[in-house]
Amino acid sequence: MKRLIAFDIDNVLEVSAEPGPVTLGMVRRARELGFIIGSCSDIPVSQQQAMWERHSIPVDFTVLKHRLDELKPQFQADECYLVSPRDTGDYSRIYGFVFLPVFDIGNQPWMVDENGGTL
């Protein structure tokens, strides 16, 4: 089963201008678990790509939020998740994503290491 996670940036990722609770270790763990990973934000795509490159994390996509609809068919994902502080514009519902509020994601498998510890 193909699973895709789109991480918003501000108030989500620890390395954003407005830091959030998702660490780069968690993003790396999602990739290790086989998730298709990337970012979706209002931040220009070139800046999103530069952020990932700066931290040496290969991502499968970088898109603007209003273009989430392109991801599901592009990757033929069975499940798609949007990690964000809020679902502005109901993007997840419109495009068939499961909305995961960033401050309520503590039990996701990509948030813990192989030994059950927090990343």
Buried (B, 14 or more C-beta within 10 A) or exposed (E): EEBBBBBBBBBBBBBBEEEBBBBBBBBBBBBEEEBBBBBBBEBEBEEBBEBBEEEEBEBBBBBBBBEBBEBBEEBEBEBBBBBBBEBEEEBBEEBBBEBBEBEEBEEBEBBBEEEEEEB
